[in-house]
Amino acid sequence: MTTLVFFHAHPDDECISTGGVMARAAAAGFRVVLVVATRGERGEPTPGVLADGEPLWERRISESYASAKILGVQRVEFLGYVDSGMMGEPSNTSPYSFWTAQVDAAAGRLASILTEEDAQMLTIYDDNGGYGHPDHIMVHRVGLRAAEMAGTPRVFQTTMNRDHFSRMLSQFVEQGQVPPAIEAALEVAEDETGTTAEEEFLGSLDQFGKPEAEITHAIDVSDLVGLKREAMLAHRSQIADDSWFLTMDPDSFTAAFGTEWFIETGVERAEGEAFGNTLWAQG
């Protein structure tokens, strides 16, 4: 059985950026393995979710297993590092934080799983970790090194198509149909920066994902967005029922999460060439 390994930074990352591909792979008969670098200790828990004295990390581990079951994952492993928090925070240099890990040491832990599973594919993040989070950046660095150590033949970097999101917002604004959840987030940004909501959003895209020209694969998972939403709901400590993720109308949710974007390491897509539409060989 062919094994595909998905490497993520924190619990809940798996369903947001690769949940559709994971579910499709499992349904197609592949062995799907989830490896998580940290336990997500630095997350902000949804009010009222944790029991008195319940550690956040324990809840987040159990949520990972629940999400994995929904997506068809057959094995979940944690590398044991501590969540580093957002870039620039003192927690970046806390003992055992993933950001301070030696790349070869961390890669060795992942490589042992890749070797044991005889993995044929590994997913990581792009070189900026999607949006600059230190643990996501480390997933990129550690993942590349681990694949080299283990001889894993194909590595895909999950990313976000900044041009797609720019077009999506412009279309919403032009039609006067900005989803309430997105509009609320943009209004907060406008209040804090003094720029218009659209200007702030479009300007922030420079640090968000990658340009479309660098992306090699666009996987249509629109038929699986219901499953992705269900997996997100498993992470109740982080994603409340009234979060912007889950209050989007179905069309907006599909526009935002119905395609999963990847860059295949060592591969370039020629100008005008169609995106790859699967991460594994058709057979």
N, C-alpha and C positions, 0 to 999 in steps of 0.2 A: 504494500500500500504506500503510495506517495505521501510524504509528510510535508506540510507547509507550516512554517513557524512565523508567528506574528509577535514582534517585540515592541512593547509599549512602556511608557514612563510611569503611569499611574493607573490605578483602577478607574474605569469609565472611559479612558482614552480609546480603548479597543472598539467600543460600539459606535463612537462618534465618527471615527475616520476610516475604519476598516470593517465595521460590523456586517455590511452587506456582502462583501467579498468573503468574509469568514463563513457566513451562513451558506452562501452559494457553494463554496468549496466543500463544506461538510455534506451538503445535500448531494453533491456530485460524487461522493465516496472517498474524498481525500481525508487523511488524518490531519486534523487542525490542532495546533498546539499554541497556547498563549503564554508568553513569558513577560512578566511585569517587573520592572527594575526596582520600584519602591512600593511602599504600602500606602502612600498618599497621606501621610500624617499631617501635612501642612494645609490640607483642604479646610474650607470653612463649612462646618456641618449645617444642614438644614435645621432650623430651630424646631425643637421638640421631637426630633427623630431618635436621638440617642437616649438610651436608658440612663438613669443616674449611675455615674461611675463607669459607664461603658467607654472604653477607649475607641477613638475614631478609627484607628488602624485596624482593630478587630472587625469593626463593622464593614470597613471598605474591602477587606479580604473576603468576607462572606458575600458581599455584593458582587465581587468579581466572579466568584463561583456561580452565583445565580445568573449573571449576565452570560457567562460562558455556556451554561446549560441551554439557555434560550437560543444562542447562536450555533449550537452544535459542536462546541469545542470539546475535545476528548482529554486534554491534559492542560493543567494550569500550573505554572511555576513562578515563584517570586525569587529574584536574585538577592534580596535581603538588604538593599541600601535604603537610606533614609531620604525622604522627600526633601529636596533642596529649597523649596519655595520659589517665588518669582525672582527674576534676575535683579541683583543689587541688594537683596535683603540679607541681613546678618546670617540667616539660616543657610545661605549658600555654603558657608564654611563650617557648619556644624559637624561634629564627629560623625563619621560614616555617611555623610551626605553623598548622594550620587555624583554631584558636581565635583567633589574633591577626590573621587575614586581614581586610582591608576587605571588607565585605559586597558592595558594588557591584563591586569588582574581581573577586571570586570569582564573583559572579553573572554577570558579563560572560562569563567563560569557559564557564560552563554554558549561558548564553543562546545563545552562538554555536552550540553543538551542537544545542540545541532548534530554532533557526532553520534550520540546515542540514538537519536531519531533518524539518522541518515537523511536529514532534511534536504529537500531539493530546492527550496525557496525560503527566503527570509524577507520580511518587511520591516523597515525602520522608518525614520523621519528624514526629511530633507536636511541640508547642512545647517539651517537656522532653526531646526526643530519646529517648523511650521510657523511659529510666531515669537521665537526668541526665548522660550522657557529653558533654563539651564539643563533640566533633566531630559528634555526632548533633544537638545543639542547633543547631550551625552549618549542618548540612544543611537543617534546617527554615528558618532565616532566609535562607540563600543561595538555596534552592530557590524560596521564595515570590517573592523579588525577581527571580530569573532568569525565572520564568514570566511575571511582569509585563512584563519587558523584551521577551521573545520573543512575548508574546501567546498563550501556551499555554493553551487553554481550560479544561482540567480538571486540578486538582491534588488528589491523594489523599495523606493523611498516614497512613503505616503506624504502628500502635500495638499495644498489648497490652490485652486486656480484663481489667482487674483483678478484676472481679466473677466472671468465668468462672473465673479461676485460684483465687479464694477458694472458690468452690463446689467446684471440682475437688479441692482439698486437703481440705476438710471431708468430702467424700464418701470420699476415701481413708482418712482417719482413722476415720470412723464405721464403715467396713467392715473396718478393720484391714488395709488393702491398700496402704499407702503404698509406692510403688516404691522399691526399695533405693537407687537413685541419688539420688532426692529426699530420702529419709530420711537418708542420709549427709550431704547438704548442710545439712539442717535441724539435725542433731546438732552440726555444726561451729558453726552460728550460736548454738545453745543454749549451748555451752561458752564462747563468746566474750561473750555478753550476759547470761547468767543467767536469761533468760526461757525459757519452754517453746518447743520448736521451732515449734509451730503459732502461738503468740502472736507470735514473732519474724517468721515468714513473713507472717502477716496484717498485722502492723504495717508491714512493709516495703512492702506493696502501695500505701501512700499515695504512694510515689515511683515507682511502677511502672505504666506505661501510662496509661490513662484509664478513668473510670467507663463502664459499659456505655451509659448514657443519652447520652453524647457521641459514641458510635460510630455511623456511618451504614451501614457495609457489613461483612458477615461472609461471607467467601468460603470455601466448603467445598472444601478441597483434599485431603480424606482419601484420595482415590484416587491422589494423587500423593506421599504421604509417603515411599514407597520411593525415588522420584526425589530428593526433598529430602534424604533420608539419604545417598544416593549423592553428591549435590553437597557436602554437609557433609564427607564423607570425602575429597573432593578437597583440602580445606584441612588437610592432615595436619600442617602446622607448628603449627596452633592447636587442632585437634580430634583428640585421640588416640583410638585404637580403644576404650580403656577409659574415655573421658570420660563424664560423666553424660548428655550428649546421646545418646550412641550405645549406652549400656548399659541404657536404658529398655526395658521389654518393649513389644511392638508396640502393645498397647492404650493404654498410658500415653503412648507417643510420639505416637500419633494424637491423643489427647486434648490434648496440649500443642501439637502442630504441625500438626494437621489442619485448622485454621481460621486464615485470615489476616484480620486486622482492620484497617479503614481508617476515617478521617474524611475525607469529601469537603469540601474548603475551600469555605466559603460556603454550605454546606447543613446543615440541621438535620433530624433524624429526630424526628417527632412521637411523643409517648408512645403506646405500643401499636402503632406502625407497624412493619412488618416491616423487617429489615435488607435493604439492597440486596445482591444476590447475584452481581453482576458489575460490573467496572469499565469495561466498554464496552457500547455499545448493542447490543441483540439485533437480528439482521438475518436 
